[in-house]
């Protein structure tokens, strides 16, 4: 039994330290008009100026250094999609067409990875 316990302790000590980036900590399917179709750990989607919205996390991240990935759904091509502001509690999403006209109702999908305050 001791040998098995030592083996388990040895395996556990080799686990990577830091946040578990293999699990999404927040995600949303929404649009820049403030709609949330589906989400996890997103408590609000507030519309800003045309083509911009602000996502508020239910449980904030420990730092603004979280990782995110996203995409858009649109019938036309040429959507420029970005996160302009990163903060522990809020993230600003911006969408614009390549011809520089903003898309007020642009649908987007975002996934966030990092370490939450309660971890």
N, CA, C and O atoms as a Tinker XYZ file with bonds, in Angstrom:
   476  protein
     1  N      0.831000   -1.197000    0.000000    73     2
     2  CA     0.000000    0.000000    0.000000    64     1     3
     3  C      0.874000    1.259000    0.000000    63     2     4     5
     4  O      0.572000    2.229000   -0.695000    81     3
     5  N      1.967000    1.236000    0.789000    73     3     6
     6  CA     2.863000    2.410000    0.817000    64     5     7
     7  C      3.434000    2.707000   -0.555000    63     6     8     9
     8  O      3.546000    3.862000   -0.967000    81     7
     9  N      3.785000    1.659000   -1.241000    73     7    10
    10  CA     4.370000    1.833000   -2.567000    64     9    11
    11  C      3.367000    2.499000   -3.523000    63    10    12    13
    12  O      3.733000    3.385000   -4.295000    81    11
    13  N      2.118000    2.069000   -3.464000    73    11    14
    14  CA     1.083000    2.667000   -4.298000    64    13    15
    15  C      0.866000    4.132000   -3.921000    63    14    16    17
    16  O      0.736000    4.989000   -4.794000    81    15
    17  N      0.826000    4.417000   -2.605000    73    15    18
    18  CA     0.665000    5.802000   -2.151000    64    17    19
    19  C      1.797000    6.691000   -2.636000    63    18    20    21
    20  O      1.548000    7.813000   -3.077000    81    19
    21  N      3.026000    6.220000   -2.566000    73    19    22
    22  CA     4.182000    6.994000   -3.048000    64    21    23
    23  C      4.090000    7.238000   -4.555000    63    22    24    25
    24  O      4.443000    8.312000   -5.042000    81    23
    25  N      3.616000    6.238000   -5.281000    73    23    26
    26  CA     3.477000    6.386000   -6.725000    64    25    27
    27  C      2.428000    7.470000   -7.044000    63    26    28    29
    28  O      2.638000    8.306000   -7.923000    81    27
    29  N      1.314000    7.441000   -6.325000    73    27    30
    30  CA     0.270000    8.444000   -6.550000    64    29    31
    31  C      0.787000    9.831000   -6.189000    63    30    32    33
    32  O      0.539000   10.783000   -6.929000    81    31
    33  N      1.495000    9.970000   -5.078000    73    31    34
    34  CA     2.075000   11.273000   -4.695000    64    33    35
    35  C      3.043000   11.768000   -5.753000    63    34    36    37
    36  O      3.057000   12.954000   -6.081000    81    35
    37  N      3.849000   10.870000   -6.286000    73    35    38
    38  CA     4.811000   11.238000   -7.324000    64    37    39
    39  C      4.125000   11.719000   -8.591000    63    38    40    41
    40  O      4.556000   12.698000   -9.201000    81    39
    41  N      3.052000   11.034000   -8.992000    73    39    42
    42  CA     2.308000   11.458000  -10.176000    64    41    43
    43  C      1.640000   12.804000   -9.943000    63    42    44    45
    44  O      1.620000   13.646000  -10.841000    81    43
    45  N      1.097000   13.016000   -8.759000    73    43    46
    46  CA     0.423000   14.276000   -8.447000    64    45    47
    47  C      1.397000   15.448000   -8.424000    63    46    48    49
    48  O      1.012000   16.562000   -8.778000    81    47
    49  N      2.614000   15.235000   -8.028000    73    47    50
    50  CA     3.587000   16.328000   -7.954000    64    49    51
    51  C      4.027000   16.787000   -9.341000    63    50    52    53
    52  O      4.575000   17.880000   -9.481000    81    51
    53  N      3.799000   15.976000  -10.359000    73    51    54
    54  CA     4.189000   16.336000  -11.725000    64    53    55
    55  C      3.081000   17.065000  -12.483000    63    54    56    57
    56  O      3.249000   17.398000  -13.656000    81    55
    57  N      1.943000   17.317000  -11.817000    73    55    58
    58  CA     0.862000   18.029000  -12.483000    64    57    59
    59  C      1.272000   19.480000  -12.744000    63    58    60    61
    60  O      1.970000   20.081000  -11.926000    81    59
    61  N      0.847000   20.043000  -13.869000    73    59    62
    62  CA     1.210000   21.442000  -14.163000    64    61    63
    63  C      0.601000   22.395000  -13.150000    63    62    64    65
    64  O     -0.520000   22.194000  -12.682000    81    63
    65  N      1.352000   23.432000  -12.818000    73    63    66
    66  CA     0.870000   24.447000  -11.881000    64    65    67
    67  C      0.184000   25.566000  -12.651000    63    66    68    69
    68  O      0.389000   25.714000  -13.856000    81    67
    69  N     -0.628000   26.350000  -11.956000    73    67    70
    70  CA    -1.301000   27.479000  -12.594000    64    69    71
    71  C     -2.714000   27.144000  -12.990000    63    70    72    73
    72  O     -3.224000   26.078000  -12.643000    81    71
    73  N     -3.361000   28.047000  -13.719000    73    71    74
    74  CA    -4.763000   27.833000  -14.096000    64    73    75
    75  C     -4.930000   26.668000  -15.054000    63    74    76    77
    76  O     -4.055000   26.381000  -15.871000    81    75
    77  N     -6.061000   26.010000  -14.938000    73    75    78
    78  CA    -6.384000   24.896000  -15.825000    64    77    79
    79  C     -6.995000   25.461000  -17.104000    63    78    80    81
    80  O     -8.182000   25.787000  -17.132000    81    79
    81  N     -6.200000   25.577000  -18.154000    73    79    82
    82  CA    -6.669000   26.139000  -19.412000    64    81    83
    83  C     -7.383000   25.109000  -20.284000    63    82    84    85
    84  O     -7.756000   25.403000  -21.420000    81    83
    85  N     -7.572000   23.901000  -19.749000    73    83    86
    86  CA    -8.282000   22.893000  -20.527000    64    85    87
    87  C     -9.789000   23.028000  -20.377000    63    86    88    89
    88  O    -10.536000   22.344000  -21.076000    81    87
    89  N    -10.254000   23.897000  -19.479000    73    87    90
    90  CA   -11.684000   24.064000  -19.242000    64    89    91
    91  C    -12.085000   25.526000  -19.433000    63    90    92    93
    92  O    -11.432000   26.433000  -18.918000    81    91
    93  N    -13.154000   25.736000  -20.171000    73    91    94
    94  CA   -13.661000   27.095000  -20.369000    64    93    95
    95  C    -14.237000   27.610000  -19.060000    63    94    96    97
    96  O    -14.962000   26.889000  -18.374000    81    95
    97  N    -13.920000   28.848000  -18.709000    73    95    98
    98  CA   -14.419000   29.468000  -17.483000    64    97    99
    99  C    -15.614000   30.370000  -17.754000    63    98   100   101
   100  O    -16.343000   30.726000  -16.828000    81    99
   101  N    -15.822000   30.744000  -19.009000    73    99   102
   102  CA   -16.982000   31.533000  -19.409000    64   101   103
   103  C    -17.154000   31.380000  -20.916000    63   102   104   105
   104  O    -16.176000   31.204000  -21.642000    81   103
   105  N    -18.393000   31.446000  -21.379000    73   103   106
   106  CA   -18.666000   31.453000  -22.824000    64   105   107
   107  C    -20.012000   32.116000  -23.070000    63   106   108   109
   108  O    -20.865000   32.190000  -22.186000    81   107
   109  N    -20.176000   32.592000  -24.294000    73   107   110
   110  CA   -21.422000   33.273000  -24.655000    64   109   111
   111  C    -21.717000   33.109000  -26.139000    63   110   112   113
   112  O    -20.815000   33.076000  -26.976000    81   111
   113  N    -22.989000   33.009000  -26.435000    73   111   114
   114  CA   -23.523000   33.175000  -27.785000    64   113   115
   115  C    -24.452000   34.376000  -27.656000    63   114   116   117
   116  O    -25.480000   34.295000  -26.984000    81   115
   117  N    -24.102000   35.482000  -28.289000    73   115   118
   118  CA   -24.880000   36.707000  -28.143000    64   117   119
   119  C    -24.679000   37.622000  -29.322000    63   118   120   121
   120  O    -24.174000   37.205000  -30.365000    81   119
   121  N    -25.081000   38.897000  -29.156000    73   119   122
   122  CA   -24.822000   39.877000  -30.200000    64   121   123
   123  C    -24.485000   41.221000  -29.572000    63   122   124   125
   124  O    -24.645000   41.416000  -28.368000    81   123
   125  N    -24.020000   42.136000  -30.395000    73   123   126
   126  CA   -23.558000   43.429000  -29.889000    64   125   127
   127  C    -24.699000   44.364000  -29.517000    63   126   128   129
   128  O    -24.453000   45.477000  -29.052000    81   127
   129  N    -25.943000   43.935000  -29.711000    73   127   130
   130  CA   -27.089000   44.716000  -29.250000    64   129   131
   131  C    -27.441000   44.399000  -27.798000    63   130   132   133
   132  O    -28.381000   44.972000  -27.247000    81   131
   133  N    -26.697000   43.496000  -27.185000    73   131   134
   134  CA   -26.909000   43.179000  -25.780000    64   133   135
   135  C    -27.654000   41.891000  -25.517000    63   134   136   137
   136  O    -27.977000   41.597000  -24.366000    81   135
   137  N    -27.935000   41.121000  -26.534000    73   135   138
   138  CA   -28.651000   39.863000  -26.365000    64   137   139
   139  C    -27.712000   38.749000  -25.912000    63   138   140   141
   140  O    -26.582000   38.639000  -26.388000    81   139
   141  N    -28.199000   37.926000  -24.985000    73   139   142
   142  CA   -27.505000   36.690000  -24.611000    64   141   143
   143  C    -28.430000   35.540000  -24.998000    63   142   144   145
   144  O    -29.469000   35.336000  -24.370000    81   143
   145  N    -28.055000   34.790000  -26.032000    73   143   146
   146  CA   -28.848000   33.633000  -26.442000    64   145   147
   147  C    -28.562000   32.467000  -25.496000    63   146   148   149
   148  O    -29.487000   31.796000  -25.039000    81   147
   149  N    -27.286000   32.226000  -25.205000    73   147   150
   150  CA   -26.845000   31.189000  -24.283000    64   149   151
   151  C    -25.541000   31.665000  -23.676000    63   150   152   153
   152  O    -24.785000   32.395000  -24.318000    81   151
   153  N    -25.265000   31.253000  -22.427000    73   151   154
   154  CA   -24.001000   31.658000  -21.822000    64   153   155
   155  C    -23.675000   30.815000  -20.597000    63   154   156   157
   156  O    -24.516000   30.083000  -20.076000    81   155
   157  N    -22.445000   30.941000  -20.162000    73   155   158
   158  CA   -21.962000   30.336000  -18.920000    64   157   159
   159  C    -21.035000   31.354000  -18.264000    63   158   160   161
   160  O    -20.081000   31.810000  -18.895000    81   159
   161  N    -21.292000   31.713000  -17.030000    73   159   162
   162  CA   -20.511000   32.686000  -16.253000    64   161   163
   163  C    -20.486000   34.080000  -16.887000    63   162   164   165
   164  O    -19.546000   34.844000  -16.664000    81   163
   165  N    -21.496000   34.409000  -17.661000    73   163   166
   166  CA   -21.673000   35.770000  -18.176000    64   165   167
   167  C    -22.970000   36.281000  -17.563000    63   166   168   169
   168  O    -24.044000   35.755000  -17.853000    81   167
   169  N    -22.876000   37.310000  -16.713000    73   167   170
   170  CA   -24.095000   37.788000  -16.053000    64   169   171
   171  C    -24.780000   38.912000  -16.817000    63   170   172   173
   172  O    -25.965000   39.163000  -16.602000    81   171
   173  N    -24.063000   39.594000  -17.703000    73   171   174
   174  CA   -24.686000   40.677000  -18.461000    64   173   175
   175  C    -23.941000   40.919000  -19.766000    63   174   176   177
   176  O    -22.727000   40.737000  -19.855000    81   175
   177  N    -24.697000   41.332000  -20.772000    73   175   178
   178  CA   -24.170000   41.763000  -22.060000    64   177   179
   179  C    -24.798000   43.131000  -22.304000    63   178   180   181
   180  O    -25.975000   43.227000  -22.652000    81   179
   181  N    -24.018000   44.176000  -22.122000    73   179   182
   182  CA   -24.531000   45.539000  -22.226000    64   181   183
   183  C    -24.105000   46.148000  -23.546000    63   182   184   185
   184  O    -22.920000   46.166000  -23.877000    81   183
   185  N    -25.077000   46.646000  -24.301000    73   183   186
   186  CA   -24.781000   47.287000  -25.573000    64   185   187
   187  C    -24.136000   48.641000  -25.328000    63   186   188   189
   188  O    -24.598000   49.415000  -24.490000    81   187
   189  N    -23.067000   48.921000  -26.063000    73   187   190
   190  CA   -22.415000   50.228000  -26.008000    64   189   191
   191  C    -22.822000   51.012000  -27.235000    63   190   192   193
   192  O    -23.990000   51.010000  -27.625000    81   191
   193  N    -21.866000   51.677000  -27.838000    73   191   194
   194  CA   -22.164000   52.348000  -29.101000    64   193   195
   195  C    -22.325000   51.282000  -30.180000    63   194   196   197
   196  O    -22.086000   50.103000  -29.920000    81   195
   197  N    -22.721000   51.675000  -31.375000    73   195   198
   198  CA   -23.002000   50.734000  -32.448000    64   197   199
   199  C    -21.831000   49.780000  -32.676000    63   198   200   201
   200  O    -20.693000   50.206000  -32.870000    81   199
   201  N    -22.133000   48.491000  -32.649000    73   199   202
   202  CA   -21.119000   47.478000  -32.901000    64   201   203
   203  C    -20.257000   47.134000  -31.714000    63   202   204   205
   204  O    -19.305000   46.369000  -31.867000    81   203
   205  N    -20.540000   47.662000  -30.532000    73   203   206
   206  CA   -19.728000   47.412000  -29.338000    64   205   207
   207  C    -20.625000   46.961000  -28.194000    63   206   208   209
   208  O    -21.716000   47.498000  -28.000000    81   207
   209  N    -20.159000   45.975000  -27.443000    73   207   210
   210  CA   -20.877000   45.554000  -26.245000    64   209   211
   211  C    -19.862000   45.220000  -25.155000    63   210   212   213
   212  O    -18.671000   45.052000  -25.417000    81   211
   213  N    -20.366000   45.130000  -23.932000    73   211   214
   214  CA   -19.537000   44.840000  -22.766000    64   213   215
   215  C    -20.088000   43.605000  -22.064000    63   214   216   217
   216  O    -21.268000   43.551000  -21.718000    81   215
   217  N    -19.232000   42.626000  -21.862000    73   215   218
   218  CA   -19.622000   41.399000  -21.178000    64   217   219
   219  C    -19.165000   41.479000  -19.731000    63   218   220   221
   220  O    -18.004000   41.790000  -19.466000    81   219
   221  N    -20.053000   41.205000  -18.802000    73   219   222
   222  CA   -19.723000   41.170000  -17.382000    64   221   223
   223  C    -19.720000   39.719000  -16.921000    63   222   224   225
   224  O    -20.691000   38.989000  -17.122000    81   223
   225  N    -18.623000   39.314000  -16.303000    73   223   226
   226  CA   -18.497000   37.942000  -15.834000    64   225   227
   227  C    -19.215000   37.761000  -14.501000    63   226   228   229
   228  O    -19.179000   38.652000  -13.653000    81   227
   229  N    -19.868000   36.616000  -14.311000    73   227   230
   230  CA   -20.516000   36.303000  -13.047000    64   229   231
   231  C    -19.490000   36.170000  -11.936000    63   230   232   233
   232  O    -19.622000   36.802000  -10.888000    81   231
   233  N    -18.480000   35.361000  -12.154000    73   231   234
   234  CA   -17.343000   35.240000  -11.247000    64   233   235
   235  C    -16.160000   35.845000  -11.985000    63   234   236   237
   236  O    -15.785000   35.336000  -13.041000    81   235
   237  N    -15.554000   36.916000  -11.470000    73   235   238
   238  CA   -14.454000   37.587000  -12.171000    64   237   239
   239  C    -13.206000   36.711000  -12.268000    63   238   240   241
   240  O    -13.027000   35.764000  -11.501000    81   239
   241  N    -12.359000   37.047000  -13.220000    73   239   242
   242  CA   -11.061000   36.400000  -13.347000    64   241   243
   243  C    -10.103000   37.014000  -12.330000    63   242   244   245
   244  O    -10.296000   38.150000  -11.898000    81   243
   245  N     -9.059000   36.253000  -11.944000    73   243   246
   246  CA    -8.071000   36.753000  -10.980000    64   245   247
   247  C     -7.270000   37.908000  -11.548000    63   246   248   249
   248  O     -6.852000   38.808000  -10.819000    81   247
   249  N     -7.061000   37.877000  -12.852000    73   247   250
   250  CA    -6.305000   38.957000  -13.484000    64   249   251
   251  C     -6.895000   39.204000  -14.871000    63   250   252   253
   252  O     -7.735000   38.439000  -15.344000    81   251
   253  N     -6.454000   40.260000  -15.504000    73   251   254
   254  CA    -6.922000   40.564000  -16.856000    64   253   255
   255  C     -6.181000   39.740000  -17.893000    63   254   256   257
   256  O     -6.375000   39.953000  -19.090000    81   255
   257  N     -5.347000   38.812000  -17.477000    73   255   258
   258  CA    -4.560000   38.006000  -18.404000    64   257   259
   259  C     -5.227000   36.719000  -18.826000    63   258   260   261
   260  O     -4.540000   35.730000  -19.081000    81   259
   261  N     -6.543000   36.700000  -18.909000    73   259   262
   262  CA    -7.218000   35.496000  -19.369000    64   261   263
   263  C     -7.094000   35.364000  -20.884000    63   262   264   265
   264  O     -6.712000   36.311000  -21.571000    81   263
   265  N     -7.416000   34.203000  -21.384000    73   263   266
   266  CA    -7.301000   33.909000  -22.807000    64   265   267
   267  C     -8.707000   33.792000  -23.379000    63   266   268   269
   268  O     -9.589000   33.211000  -22.747000    81   267
   269  N     -8.918000   34.333000  -24.554000    73   267   270
   270  CA   -10.235000   34.225000  -25.174000    64   269   271
   271  C    -10.102000   33.904000  -26.654000    63   270   272   273
   272  O     -9.087000   34.184000  -27.291000    81   271
   273  N    -11.148000   33.315000  -27.167000    73   271   274
   274  CA   -11.226000   33.034000  -28.602000    64   273   275
   275  C    -12.676000   33.248000  -29.009000    63   274   276   277
   276  O    -13.590000   32.958000  -28.237000    81   275
   277  N    -12.884000   33.747000  -30.205000    73   275   278
   278  CA   -14.249000   34.020000  -30.622000    64   277   279
   279  C    -14.404000   34.016000  -32.119000    63   278   280   281
   280  O    -13.436000   33.935000  -32.874000    81   279
   281  N    -15.634000   34.106000  -32.520000    73   279   282
   282  CA   -15.951000   34.153000  -33.933000    64   281   283
   283  C    -17.301000   34.807000  -34.127000    63   282   284   285
   284  O    -17.991000   35.136000  -33.162000    81   283
   285  N    -17.672000   34.993000  -35.383000    73   283   286
   286  CA   -18.936000   35.653000  -35.699000    64   285   287
   287  C    -19.753000   34.786000  -36.637000    63   286   288   289
   288  O    -19.238000   33.875000  -37.287000    81   287
   289  N    -21.033000   35.093000  -36.689000    73   287   290
   290  CA   -21.927000   34.462000  -37.653000    64   289   291
   291  C    -22.587000   35.594000  -38.410000    63   290   292   293
   292  O    -23.268000   36.428000  -37.813000    81   291
   293  N    -22.394000   35.632000  -39.709000    73   291   294
   294  CA   -22.951000   36.712000  -40.505000    64   293   295
   295  C    -23.179000   36.205000  -41.914000    63   294   296   297
   296  O    -22.470000   35.314000  -42.382000    81   295
   297  N    -24.152000   36.760000  -42.582000    73   295   298
   298  CA   -24.451000   36.347000  -43.946000    64   297   299
   299  C    -23.497000   36.944000  -44.966000    63   298   300   301
   300  O    -23.444000   36.488000  -46.108000    81   299
   301  N    -22.748000   37.952000  -44.569000    73   299   302
   302  CA   -21.797000   38.560000  -45.495000    64   301   303
   303  C    -20.384000   38.284000  -45.014000    63   302   304   305
   304  O    -20.169000   37.862000  -43.878000    81   303
   305  N    -19.443000   38.524000  -45.878000    73   303   306
   306  CA   -18.048000   38.298000  -45.510000    64   305   307
   307  C    -17.430000   39.596000  -45.001000    63   306   308   309
   308  O    -18.029000   40.664000  -45.123000    81   307
   309  N    -16.261000   39.502000  -44.445000    73   307   310
   310  CA   -15.513000   40.686000  -44.069000    64   309   311
   311  C    -15.875000   41.278000  -42.726000    63   310   312   313
   312  O    -16.014000   42.496000  -42.614000    81   311
   313  N    -16.031000   40.457000  -41.701000    73   311   314
   314  CA   -16.307000   40.967000  -40.360000    64   313   315
   315  C    -14.995000   41.034000  -39.587000    63   314   316   317
   316  O    -14.255000   40.053000  -39.525000    81   315
   317  N    -14.712000   42.179000  -39.005000    73   315   318
   318  CA   -13.555000   42.367000  -38.128000    64   317   319
   319  C    -14.074000   42.267000  -36.697000    63   318   320   321
   320  O    -14.948000   43.037000  -36.300000    81   319
   321  N    -13.552000   41.346000  -35.938000    73   319   322
   322  CA   -14.065000   41.044000  -34.609000    64   321   323
   323  C    -12.905000   41.123000  -33.631000    63   322   324   325
   324  O    -11.860000   40.518000  -33.869000    81   323
   325  N    -13.065000   41.855000  -32.538000    73   323   326
   326  CA   -11.945000   41.979000  -31.605000    64   325   327
   327  C    -12.420000   42.224000  -30.182000    63   326   328   329
   328  O    -13.554000   42.641000  -29.946000    81   327
   329  N    -11.522000   41.954000  -29.241000    73   327   330
   330  CA   -11.727000   42.334000  -27.851000    64   329   331
   331  C    -10.851000   43.551000  -27.631000    63   330   332   333
   332  O     -9.629000   43.477000  -27.761000    81   331
   333  N    -11.479000   44.676000  -27.296000    73   331   334
   334  CA   -10.742000   45.925000  -27.153000    64   333   335
   335  C    -10.231000   46.141000  -25.739000    63   334   336   337
   336  O     -9.144000   46.686000  -25.548000    81   335
   337  N    -11.004000   45.718000  -24.748000    73   335   338
   338  CA   -10.642000   45.964000  -23.354000    64   337   339
   339  C    -10.688000   44.656000  -22.580000    63   338   340   341
   340  O    -11.661000   43.907000  -22.662000    81   339
   341  N     -9.644000   44.396000  -21.842000    73   339   342
   342  CA    -9.591000   43.205000  -20.998000    64   341   343
   343  C     -9.530000   43.655000  -19.554000    63   342   344   345
   344  O     -8.642000   44.426000  -19.189000    81   343
   345  N    -10.430000   43.204000  -18.741000    73   343   346
   346  CA   -10.421000   43.494000  -17.316000    64   345   347
   347  C    -10.876000   42.241000  -16.583000    63   346   348   349
   348  O    -11.395000   41.309000  -17.197000    81   347
   349  N    -10.683000   42.222000  -15.286000    73   347   350
   350  CA   -11.052000   41.045000  -14.515000    64   349   351
   351  C    -12.550000   40.798000  -14.522000    63   350   352   353
   352  O    -12.984000   39.647000  -14.471000    81   351
   353  N    -13.341000   41.845000  -14.583000    73   351   354
   354  CA   -14.787000   41.694000  -14.474000    64   353   355
   355  C    -15.530000   41.933000  -15.777000    63   354   356   357
   356  O    -16.687000   41.529000  -15.896000    81   355
   357  N    -14.901000   42.583000  -16.769000    73   355   358
   358  CA   -15.589000   42.987000  -17.999000    64   357   359
   359  C    -14.679000   42.805000  -19.207000    63   358   360   361
   360  O    -13.458000   42.930000  -19.110000    81   359
   361  N    -15.292000   42.512000  -20.335000    73   359   362
   362  CA   -14.563000   42.425000  -21.593000    64   361   363
   363  C    -15.351000   43.188000  -22.653000    63   362   364   365
   364  O    -16.561000   42.996000  -22.771000    81   363
   365  N    -14.692000   44.046000  -23.422000    73   363   366
   366  CA   -15.367000   44.814000  -24.475000    64   365   367
   367  C    -15.210000   44.102000  -25.807000    63   366   368   369
   368  O    -14.099000   43.761000  -26.210000    81   367
   369  N    -16.317000   43.881000  -26.481000    73   367   370
   370  CA   -16.330000   43.225000  -27.780000    64   369   371
   371  C    -16.655000   44.272000  -28.843000    63   370   372   373
   372  O    -17.588000   45.058000  -28.677000    81   371
   373  N    -15.891000   44.284000  -29.933000    73   371   374
   374  CA   -16.137000   45.220000  -31.037000    64   373   375
   375  C    -16.284000   44.442000  -32.338000    63   374   376   377
   376  O    -15.550000   43.486000  -32.590000    81   375
   377  N    -17.237000   44.861000  -33.157000    73   375   378
   378  CA   -17.416000   44.234000  -34.464000    64   377   379
   379  C    -17.560000   45.318000  -35.520000    63   378   380   381
   380  O    -18.261000   46.307000  -35.307000    81   379
   381  N    -16.901000   45.138000  -36.655000    73   379   382
   382  CA   -17.039000   46.070000  -37.778000    64   381   383
   383  C    -16.806000   45.318000  -39.071000    63   382   384   385
   384  O    -16.059000   44.340000  -39.103000    81   383
   385  N    -17.439000   45.769000  -40.127000    73   383   386
   386  CA   -17.196000   45.171000  -41.449000    64   385   387
   387  C    -15.875000   45.720000  -41.989000    63   386   388   389
   388  O    -15.417000   46.781000  -41.566000    81   387
   389  N    -15.281000   45.007000  -42.905000    73   387   390
   390  CA   -13.982000   45.429000  -43.432000    64   389   391
   391  C    -14.062000   46.771000  -44.151000    63   390   392   393
   392  O    -13.054000   47.466000  -44.282000    81   391
   393  N    -15.246000   47.136000  -44.615000    73   391   394
   394  CA   -15.365000   48.451000  -45.248000    64   393   395
   395  C    -15.593000   49.540000  -44.214000    63   394   396   397
   396  O    -16.040000   50.636000  -44.552000    81   395
   397  N    -15.282000   49.241000  -42.938000    73   395   398
   398  CA   -15.305000   50.181000  -41.820000    64   397   399
   399  C    -16.696000   50.606000  -41.356000    63   398   400   401
   400  O    -16.805000   51.551000  -40.574000    81   399
   401  N    -17.744000   49.958000  -41.798000    73   399   402
   402  CA   -19.061000   50.274000  -41.257000    64   401   403
   403  C    -19.362000   49.286000  -40.130000    63   402   404   405
   404  O    -19.104000   48.091000  -40.275000    81   403
   405  N    -19.888000   49.755000  -39.040000    73   403   406
   406  CA   -20.121000   48.891000  -37.889000    64   405   407
   407  C    -21.348000   48.025000  -38.102000    63   406   408   409
   408  O    -22.233000   48.367000  -38.887000    81   407
   409  N    -21.397000   46.925000  -37.415000    73   407   410
   410  CA   -22.489000   45.967000  -37.498000    64   409   411
   411  C    -23.209000   45.953000  -36.152000    63   410   412   413
   412  O    -22.733000   45.326000  -35.205000    81   411
   413  N    -24.341000   46.630000  -36.058000    73   411   414
   414  CA   -25.020000   46.827000  -34.777000    64   413   415
   415  C    -25.520000   45.531000  -34.159000    63   414   416   417
   416  O    -25.499000   45.397000  -32.935000    81   415
   417  N    -25.962000   44.588000  -34.947000    73   415   418
   418  CA   -26.556000   43.370000  -34.411000    64   417   419
   419  C    -25.699000   42.143000  -34.674000    63   418   420   421
   420  O    -26.217000   41.031000  -34.774000    81   419
   421  N    -24.412000   42.336000  -34.785000    73   419   422
   422  CA   -23.545000   41.222000  -35.123000    64   421   423
   423  C    -23.570000   40.121000  -34.079000    63   422   424   425
   424  O    -23.313000   40.367000  -32.900000    81   423
   425  N    -23.882000   38.899000  -34.514000    73   423   426
   426  CA   -23.885000   37.743000  -33.628000    64   425   427
   427  C    -22.456000   37.245000  -33.449000    63   426   428   429
   428  O    -21.693000   37.162000  -34.412000    81   427
   429  N    -22.100000   36.917000  -32.216000    73   427   430
   430  CA   -20.755000   36.428000  -31.949000    64   429   431
   431  C    -20.777000   35.282000  -30.949000    63   430   432   433
   432  O    -21.764000   35.064000  -30.245000    81   431
   433  N    -19.679000   34.563000  -30.905000    73   431   434
   434  CA   -19.473000   33.448000  -29.990000    64   433   435
   435  C    -18.119000   33.658000  -29.328000    63   434   436   437
   436  O    -17.120000   33.836000  -30.026000    81   435
   437  N    -18.058000   33.642000  -28.018000    73   435   438
   438  CA   -16.801000   33.852000  -27.295000    64   437   439
   439  C    -16.627000   32.767000  -26.245000    63   438   440   441
   440  O    -17.591000   32.324000  -25.621000    81   439
   441  N    -15.379000   32.347000  -26.061000    73   439   442
   442  CA   -15.017000   31.400000  -25.016000    64   441   443
   443  C    -13.824000   31.992000  -24.279000    63   442   444   445
   444  O    -12.893000   32.493000  -24.908000    81   443
   445  N    -13.846000   31.939000  -22.942000    73   443   446
   446  CA   -12.795000   32.520000  -22.110000    64   445   447
   447  C    -12.152000   31.437000  -21.246000    63   446   448   449
   448  O    -12.841000   30.600000  -20.664000    81   447
   449  N    -10.822000   31.467000  -21.173000    73   447   450
   450  CA   -10.055000   30.520000  -20.358000    64   449   451
   451  C     -9.186000   31.324000  -19.400000    63   450   452   453
   452  O     -8.735000   32.416000  -19.746000    81   451
   453  N     -8.947000   30.808000  -18.217000    73   451   454
   454  CA    -8.086000   31.492000  -17.248000    64   453   455
   455  C     -8.394000   31.007000  -15.853000    63   454   456   457
   456  O     -8.955000   29.926000  -15.673000    81   455
   457  N     -8.030000   31.800000  -14.867000    73   455   458
   458  CA    -8.217000   31.437000  -13.469000    64   457   459
   459  C     -9.207000   32.406000  -12.828000    63   458   460   461
   460  O     -8.991000   33.618000  -12.819000    81   459
   461  N    -10.283000   31.862000  -12.298000    73   459   462
   462  CA   -11.318000   32.666000  -11.664000    64   461   463
   463  C    -10.930000   33.007000  -10.238000    63   462   464   465
   464  O    -10.093000   32.330000   -9.640000    81   463
   465  N    -11.535000   34.058000   -9.687000    73   463   466
   466  CA   -11.220000   34.506000   -8.327000    64   465   467
   467  C    -11.488000   33.451000   -7.277000    63   466   468   469
   468  O    -10.802000   33.421000   -6.255000    81   467
   469  N    -12.458000   32.588000   -7.495000    73   467   470
   470  CA   -12.788000   31.586000   -6.492000    64   469   471
   471  C    -11.977000   30.299000   -6.614000    63   470   472   473
   472  O    -12.284000   29.315000   -5.942000    81   471
   473  N    -10.962000   30.290000   -7.448000    73   471   474
   474  CA   -10.135000   29.081000   -7.611000    64   473   475
   475  C     -8.834000   29.202000   -6.850000    63   474   476
   476  O     -8.018000   28.281000   -6.873000    81   475
